[in-house]
């Protein structure tokens, strides 16, 4: 299998593969080493503010463009209140209902919902998951909407753990007031 693709195309291509593939990158006629890439049915990962997979999550406070991180970490940031909802952005949550074809963004109706059970704990407390699926209009980007549990202590570094089908994502942090 070979194709000319740019990096933005890789998510669309890889999400429909079911087995390991050998991959080689070519840039300006110079080839990289060929590697085998294992394709797992799910390998959840939460996007983080610094793109390292560690630290504060890319999580927007419900119906806003405000990040749930301590003020000063981002231009538009504040701690999320108990009882409010956040949208967590992730990758690798696995199969979905209404899978869009390769090269087509996630649908807006009906939604492409994650097939396996999704759970989230915040500060060790279970959170209500109101939506888990592909982010409508995007390629390979998942969003998980959850409600912040009542009774959490205010903290700029509250742990958030997401699991799908029993597989845990990278642990991340959010700010809670």
Helices and strands as residue ranges (DSSP letters): H 7-14, E 21-23, E 26-27, E 30-31, E 35-37, E 45-46, E 59-61, E 85-91, E 118-122, E 125-126, E 128-134, E 142-147, E 155-164, E 167-168, E 172-176
